[in-house]
Amino acid sequence: MKITKSKLKRIITEELQNILSEVDPTKILDPVEMAKKRQADREARAERARKRAENLERARRLMGVLYPGSTREEMEFNISQNNDEGNLVDRLFGFMFPDVTMMDMPNPVLMDRVEEWIKTRSGEEETALEIAGRSKRENLESLLTYIEDKGMEVGREMFAKAMAYGEEFPARNVPVSKMATPGTPERATLDALMSAALRHKRRR
């Protein structure tokens, strides 16, 4: 079927009108709204820069406590280690050493944990992970244990809050899988599979 130029022009015009009718012109043309948006964007960028500078200062302070007197080369070596200490140092300070890691964001929560741990210790001998090139393995183990225990504690608190919220505000009209419904063939199959897996694990 051949479409004339006039008909084609009319179709295009109608489509453009339909598209424009779905867009709120004030969002595009209103200079006041545009000025507010630009101001909000500037403030958001400034806030991100402020937080990054704050975390950078925190990281430098923590590095001075955990690795007093360490050089940049020594810190880059610590970050590159493929072990627990290397992973910890990377997560804490990696964003400061872009040449040796992909970590480009600070980890404020981990910094919180380290600062809490430091408050439980006394003096450089109990807080430093390395002094003059000498590793303090007992301090590292203490810090890692503290971080793990604190994570478990926070996880339990969050789980308890979620359970309490679920009991107070139960979900309604939520479809439930047949595998989760007792008495269905699907649930029986799942139970059989789980039972077989458990028996296999006990034999090993």
C-alpha positions as CSV (number, residue, x, y, z in Angstrom):
1,M,0.0,0.0,0.0
2,K,1.5,3.3,-1.1
3,I,1.4,6.2,1.4
4,T,1.2,9.7,0.0
5,K,3.4,12.5,1.3
6,S,0.5,14.3,2.8
7,K,-0.6,11.2,4.7
8,L,2.9,10.5,5.9
9,K,3.2,14.1,7.1
10,R,-0.1,13.8,9.0
11,I,1.0,10.5,10.7
12,I,4.3,12.1,11.8
13,T,2.6,15.2,13.0
14,E,0.1,13.1,15.1
15,E,2.9,11.0,16.6
16,L,4.9,14.1,17.6
17,Q,1.8,15.6,19.2
18,N,1.2,12.4,21.1
19,I,4.7,12.4,22.4
20,L,4.6,16.1,23.4
21,S,1.3,15.6,25.1
22,E,2.9,13.0,27.4
23,V,5.7,15.4,28.5
24,D,5.1,18.1,31.1
25,P,6.5,21.2,29.3
26,T,7.2,22.9,32.7
27,K,9.8,20.3,33.4
28,I,11.7,21.3,30.3
29,L,11.0,25.0,29.8
30,D,10.4,26.4,33.3
31,P,13.7,28.3,34.1
32,V,12.9,28.4,37.9
33,E,12.6,24.6,38.0
34,M,15.8,24.2,36.0
35,A,17.7,26.6,38.3
36,K,16.4,24.5,41.3
37,K,17.6,21.3,39.7
38,R,21.0,22.7,38.9
39,Q,21.3,24.0,42.5
40,A,20.3,20.6,43.9
41,D,22.9,18.9,41.6
42,R,25.6,21.2,42.8
43,E,24.7,20.6,46.5
44,A,24.7,16.9,45.9
45,R,28.1,17.0,44.3
46,A,29.4,19.2,47.1
47,E,28.0,16.8,49.7
48,R,29.7,13.8,48.0
49,A,33.0,15.7,47.9
50,R,32.6,16.6,51.6
51,K,32.0,13.0,52.6
52,R,34.9,11.7,50.5
53,A,37.2,14.3,52.1
54,E,35.9,13.3,55.5
55,N,36.5,9.6,54.8
56,L,39.9,10.3,53.4
57,E,40.9,12.0,56.6
58,R,39.5,9.2,58.7
59,A,41.4,6.6,56.6
60,R,44.7,8.5,57.0
61,R,44.1,8.7,60.7
62,L,43.4,5.0,61.0
63,M,46.3,4.1,58.8
64,G,48.6,6.1,61.2
65,V,47.3,4.0,64.1
66,L,47.3,0.6,62.4
67,Y,50.5,1.1,60.4
68,P,52.5,3.8,62.1
69,G,55.4,5.1,60.0
70,S,54.6,2.9,57.0
71,T,55.5,4.2,53.6
72,R,53.3,4.3,50.5
73,E,55.2,1.4,49.0
74,E,54.7,-0.7,52.2
75,M,51.0,0.1,52.2
76,E,50.7,-0.9,48.5
77,F,52.5,-4.1,49.3
78,N,50.0,-4.8,52.2
79,I,47.1,-4.1,49.9
80,S,48.4,-6.5,47.2
81,Q,48.6,-9.4,49.7
82,N,46.2,-12.3,49.0
83,N,45.3,-13.0,52.6
84,D,43.0,-11.7,55.4
85,E,45.3,-8.7,56.1
86,G,45.5,-7.7,52.4
87,N,41.7,-7.9,52.1
88,L,41.2,-5.8,55.2
89,V,43.7,-3.1,54.2
90,D,42.3,-3.0,50.7
91,R,38.7,-2.4,52.1
92,L,40.0,0.2,54.5
93,F,42.5,2.1,52.4
94,G,42.4,0.8,48.9
95,F,40.6,3.8,47.5
96,M,43.7,5.9,48.4
97,F,45.9,3.7,46.2
98,P,44.3,3.4,42.8
99,D,47.5,2.1,41.2
100,V,47.3,-1.2,43.0
101,T,43.5,-1.9,43.5
102,M,40.1,-1.6,41.9
103,M,38.7,-0.3,45.2
104,D,37.6,3.2,44.5
105,M,35.1,3.9,47.3
106,P,35.7,4.3,51.0
107,N,34.1,1.9,53.5
108,P,32.7,4.1,56.4
109,V,31.0,1.1,58.1
110,L,34.3,-0.8,58.3
111,M,36.1,2.4,59.6
112,D,33.4,2.5,62.3
113,R,34.3,-1.0,63.4
114,V,38.0,-0.3,63.4
115,E,37.5,2.9,65.5
116,E,35.4,1.0,67.9
117,W,38.1,-1.7,68.3
118,I,40.8,0.8,68.8
119,K,38.9,2.3,71.7
120,T,39.0,-1.1,73.4
121,R,42.9,-1.2,73.2
122,S,45.6,0.6,74.9
123,G,48.7,2.0,73.2
124,E,50.5,1.3,70.0
125,E,51.6,-2.2,71.0
126,E,47.9,-3.2,71.2
127,T,46.6,-1.3,68.2
128,A,49.3,-1.4,65.5
129,L,49.1,-4.3,63.0
130,E,52.7,-3.6,62.0
131,I,55.5,-1.7,63.7
132,A,58.8,-1.0,61.9
133,G,58.1,-3.8,59.5
134,R,57.3,-6.3,62.3
135,S,53.8,-7.8,62.0
136,K,51.6,-7.9,65.1
137,R,49.6,-11.0,64.3
138,E,47.8,-11.1,67.6
139,N,46.4,-7.6,67.0
140,L,45.3,-8.5,63.5
141,E,43.5,-11.6,64.8
142,S,41.8,-9.5,67.5
143,L,40.7,-6.9,65.0
144,L,39.3,-9.5,62.5
145,T,37.5,-11.3,65.3
146,Y,35.9,-8.0,66.5
147,I,34.8,-7.1,63.0
148,E,33.3,-10.6,62.5
149,D,31.5,-10.7,65.9
150,K,30.2,-7.2,65.5
151,G,28.8,-8.1,62.0
152,M,27.1,-11.1,63.5
153,E,25.6,-9.0,66.3
154,V,24.3,-6.4,63.9
155,G,22.9,-9.1,61.7
156,R,21.0,-10.7,64.6
157,E,19.6,-7.3,65.5
158,M,18.5,-6.6,62.0
159,F,16.9,-10.1,61.7
160,A,15.0,-9.6,65.0
161,K,13.7,-6.2,63.8
162,A,12.6,-7.7,60.5
163,M,10.8,-10.5,62.3
164,A,9.1,-8.1,64.7
165,Y,8.1,-5.9,61.8
166,G,6.7,-8.9,59.9
167,E,4.7,-10.0,62.9
168,E,3.3,-6.5,63.4
169,F,2.6,-5.9,59.7
170,P,2.1,-9.3,58.1
171,A,2.0,-9.4,54.3
172,R,-1.4,-9.9,52.8
173,N,-2.4,-11.4,49.5
174,V,1.1,-12.6,48.7
175,P,1.2,-15.6,46.4
176,V,3.0,-18.5,48.1
177,S,4.9,-21.1,46.1
178,K,3.4,-24.6,46.1
179,M,6.8,-25.8,47.4
180,A,6.2,-23.8,50.5
181,T,2.7,-25.1,51.0
182,P,2.5,-28.3,53.2
183,G,0.4,-31.0,51.6
184,T,1.2,-30.3,48.0
185,P,3.0,-32.7,45.7
186,E,5.7,-30.0,45.1
187,R,6.3,-29.7,48.8
188,A,6.6,-33.5,49.2
189,T,9.2,-33.6,46.4
190,L,11.1,-30.8,48.1
191,D,11.0,-32.5,51.4
192,A,12.2,-35.8,49.9
193,L,15.1,-34.0,48.2
194,M,16.1,-32.2,51.4
195,S,15.9,-35.5,53.4
196,A,18.1,-37.3,50.8
197,A,20.7,-34.4,50.9
198,L,20.8,-34.5,54.7
199,R,21.3,-38.3,54.8
200,H,24.1,-38.1,52.3
201,K,25.8,-35.4,54.4
202,R,25.6,-37.6,57.5
203,R,27.2,-40.6,55.8
204,R,30.2,-38.5,54.8
